[in-house]
Amino acid sequence: MTEPQSTAGTQGATREGIFAGDDPFAIARRWLAEAEASEPNDPNAMALATVDAAGLPNVRMVLLKEIEAEAFVFYTNYGSAKAQEIEASGMAGFVLHWKSLRRQIRVRGHVTREEGPQADAYYASRSLQSRLGAWASHQSQPLASRASLMADVAKLSLRHGTNPARPPFWGGYRITPVEIEFWADGAFRLHDRFRFTRADSSRNWQITRLNP
């Protein structure tokens, strides 16, 4: 069965089964839903890649919190190393990898802040201790001891009570992709790969099947 082509067309990209569809965000949501039923821990964990001022890469695990119609959203401290690197370059990439499914999704794109009502709502949904922890942590900065951190949490709990507002230095980032690649394990290491690419100003995707 040959799937309908995207507006931008395809290159050797006959797709069916787990790769079916021309909307990469719909495919990503579908794969994540499958992973939620099979991964033992944090199916939304992704390896986020940035680069520092010298061009040296940095990679760390963060949690993907939403797949929107045109972007991926996660949250962090705006003073963290990853946030500073994102602010400097305006770009980032990430990988979602699921051992249970033997699949992965790679994304590269441009990044903007999410610091409005959507960020407020997500912050309010977190546990009280996590909300207070966001206030207490000077993320990526040197820490004298865990005891001093917990003491700060205790002080802030007295100051902010049981309904702390979102810190002004904490919020979301929205990654709007220019490239998304879907990968699935294949026999004899002949893996299946489909890459969706688009120009910065376009909503139309070019879909290309890649060699393993």
C-alpha positions as CSV (number, residue, x, y, z in Angstrom):
1,M,0.0,0.0,0.0
2,T,1.4,3.4,-0.9
3,E,0.5,6.3,1.4
4,P,-0.7,9.6,0.0
5,Q,2.1,12.0,-0.7
6,S,2.7,15.2,1.3
7,T,2.2,18.5,-0.4
8,A,6.0,18.7,-0.9
9,G,6.2,15.2,-2.3
10,T,8.3,12.2,-1.4
11,Q,11.6,10.6,-2.5
12,G,11.5,6.8,-2.5
13,A,9.2,7.1,0.5
14,T,6.5,4.4,0.3
15,R,5.3,4.1,3.9
16,E,2.9,1.9,5.8
17,G,2.4,0.4,9.2
18,I,4.1,2.3,12.0
19,F,5.4,5.0,9.5
20,A,1.9,5.6,7.9
21,G,0.8,9.2,7.6
22,D,2.1,12.6,6.3
23,D,1.9,14.5,9.6
24,P,5.1,13.8,11.5
25,F,3.6,15.2,14.8
26,A,0.7,12.7,14.5
27,I,3.2,9.9,14.0
28,A,5.3,11.1,17.0
29,R,2.2,11.2,19.2
30,R,1.2,7.7,18.1
31,W,4.7,6.3,18.8
32,L,4.8,8.0,22.2
33,A,1.4,6.5,23.1
34,E,2.7,3.1,22.3
35,A,5.9,3.7,24.4
36,E,3.7,4.7,27.3
37,A,2.3,1.2,27.4
38,S,5.7,-0.6,27.1
39,E,8.5,1.5,28.6
40,P,9.2,0.8,32.3
41,N,10.2,4.4,33.1
42,D,9.7,7.9,31.6
43,P,8.7,7.1,28.0
44,N,8.8,10.9,27.4
45,A,12.5,11.1,28.3
46,M,14.6,12.7,25.5
47,A,18.2,13.4,25.1
48,L,18.4,17.2,24.4
49,A,21.5,18.5,22.5
50,T,22.8,22.1,22.5
51,V,26.2,23.6,21.9
52,D,28.2,26.1,24.0
53,A,29.9,29.3,22.9
54,A,32.9,27.3,21.7
55,G,30.8,24.9,19.7
56,L,31.3,22.1,22.1
57,P,28.2,19.9,22.3
58,N,26.2,19.3,25.5
59,V,23.6,16.5,25.9
60,R,21.3,15.7,28.8
61,M,18.0,14.0,29.5
62,V,14.9,16.1,29.9
63,L,11.2,15.3,29.8
64,L,9.1,16.1,26.7
65,K,5.8,17.5,28.1
66,E,3.7,18.2,25.0
67,I,3.6,17.4,21.2
68,E,1.8,20.3,19.7
69,A,0.4,20.7,16.2
70,E,3.8,22.1,15.0
71,A,6.2,21.8,17.9
72,F,7.6,20.0,20.9
73,V,7.6,21.5,24.4
74,F,9.7,20.9,27.5
75,Y,10.3,23.0,30.7
76,T,13.5,24.0,32.6
77,N,15.2,26.8,34.6
78,Y,16.1,29.7,32.3
79,G,19.4,30.1,34.2
80,S,20.5,26.5,33.4
81,A,23.4,25.7,31.1
82,K,21.0,24.2,28.5
83,A,18.8,27.3,28.6
84,Q,21.8,29.7,28.2
85,E,23.0,27.7,25.2
86,I,19.6,27.7,23.6
87,E,19.2,31.4,24.2
88,A,22.6,32.0,22.5
89,S,22.0,29.9,19.4
90,G,18.2,29.7,19.1
91,M,18.5,26.1,18.1
92,A,18.5,22.6,19.6
93,G,18.0,18.9,18.8
94,F,16.8,15.9,20.6
95,V,16.3,12.1,20.4
96,L,13.5,10.0,21.8
97,H,14.6,6.4,22.0
98,W,12.5,3.5,23.2
99,K,14.2,0.2,23.8
100,S,10.9,-1.6,24.2
101,L,9.8,-0.6,20.7
102,R,13.2,-0.6,19.1
103,R,12.4,2.9,17.6
104,Q,13.7,6.4,17.9
105,I,12.8,9.9,16.7
106,R,15.4,12.6,16.0
107,V,14.4,16.2,15.8
108,R,16.3,19.4,15.0
109,G,14.9,22.9,14.9
110,H,14.5,26.4,16.2
111,V,13.6,27.2,19.8
112,T,11.4,29.9,21.4
113,R,10.3,30.4,25.0
114,E,6.9,29.3,26.4
115,E,6.4,31.5,29.4
116,G,2.7,32.4,29.3
117,P,-0.5,30.7,30.5
118,Q,0.6,27.3,29.2
119,A,3.7,27.4,31.3
120,D,1.7,28.6,34.3
121,A,-0.7,25.7,33.9
122,Y,2.0,23.1,33.6
123,Y,3.9,24.5,36.7
124,A,0.6,24.4,38.7
125,S,0.1,20.7,37.7
126,R,3.4,19.7,39.4
127,S,3.6,18.4,43.0
128,L,4.1,21.1,45.6
129,Q,7.6,19.9,46.4
130,S,8.6,20.1,42.7
131,R,7.2,23.6,42.5
132,L,9.2,24.7,45.6
133,G,12.3,22.9,44.2
134,A,12.1,25.0,41.1
135,W,12.3,28.1,43.3
136,A,15.2,26.8,45.3
137,S,17.4,25.4,42.6
138,H,20.0,27.7,40.9
139,Q,20.3,25.1,38.2
140,S,23.7,24.3,36.9
141,Q,25.4,26.5,39.5
142,P,27.8,25.1,42.2
143,L,26.0,23.8,45.3
144,A,27.7,23.7,48.8
145,S,25.7,20.7,50.0
146,R,22.4,18.9,49.6
147,A,21.6,20.0,53.2
148,S,21.8,23.7,52.1
149,L,19.5,23.0,49.2
150,M,16.9,21.4,51.4
151,A,17.2,24.3,53.9
152,D,16.4,26.7,51.0
153,V,13.4,24.6,50.1
154,A,12.1,24.8,53.7
155,K,12.6,28.6,53.8
156,L,10.8,29.0,50.5
157,S,7.9,26.8,51.6
158,L,7.3,29.3,54.5
159,R,7.5,32.2,52.1
160,H,5.4,30.9,49.2
161,G,2.9,28.6,51.1
162,T,1.0,25.8,49.4
163,N,0.4,27.6,46.1
164,P,3.6,29.2,44.8
165,A,3.5,31.1,41.6
166,R,5.7,30.0,38.7
167,P,9.2,31.5,39.2
168,P,10.0,34.2,36.6
169,F,13.3,32.3,35.8
170,W,11.5,28.9,35.1
171,G,9.3,28.0,32.1
172,G,9.1,26.3,28.8
173,Y,10.9,26.0,25.5
174,R,9.1,25.2,22.2
175,I,11.2,23.4,19.5
176,T,9.8,24.0,16.1
177,P,11.4,21.4,13.8
178,V,12.9,21.8,10.4
179,E,13.9,18.1,10.4
180,I,12.3,15.0,12.0
181,E,13.6,11.5,11.4
182,F,11.7,8.3,12.3
183,W,13.9,5.2,12.8
184,A,12.9,1.6,13.5
185,D,15.1,-1.4,14.0
186,G,15.4,-3.8,11.1
187,A,16.7,-7.3,10.6
188,F,20.4,-7.6,9.9
189,R,20.8,-3.9,10.9
190,L,18.9,-2.9,7.8
191,H,16.9,-0.4,9.7
192,D,14.0,1.7,8.3
193,R,14.5,5.5,8.3
194,F,12.2,8.2,7.1
195,R,13.3,11.9,7.2
196,F,10.8,14.8,7.1
197,T,12.4,18.1,6.2
198,R,11.0,21.6,5.5
199,A,12.1,25.1,4.9
200,D,11.9,27.5,7.9
201,S,8.9,29.3,6.5
202,S,7.1,26.3,5.1
203,R,4.5,24.0,6.7
204,N,5.0,21.5,3.9
205,W,7.2,18.4,4.5
206,Q,9.6,16.7,2.1
207,I,9.7,13.0,3.0
208,T,12.8,11.0,2.1
209,R,13.6,7.3,2.8
210,L,17.2,7.0,4.0
211,N,19.7,4.1,3.9
212,P,20.2,2.4,7.3
